[in-house]
């Protein structure tokens, strides 16, 4: 019998913790890992370097913003 493939986003959770929590984890993980454009140079290499710190390695543009997403909701 063939082994089932595990999605990359669920590697740390497997079958534990319930479906709701795994869904939330998957949503935040995919939001964090998606490709983004740099607001300064337009490069697609804009990524998070630390919690709340986003940078572009091409133009060295650094921005402080949200933890999982560059664009945060306004309250």
PyMOL commands that set and color helices and strands:
alter all, ss='L'
color gray80, all
select helices_A, chain A and resi 8-10+19-33
alter helices_A, ss='H'
color red, helices_A
select strands_A, chain A and resi 46-50+53-56+62-64
alter strands_A, ss='S'
color yellow, strands_A
deselect
rebuild
show_as cartoon
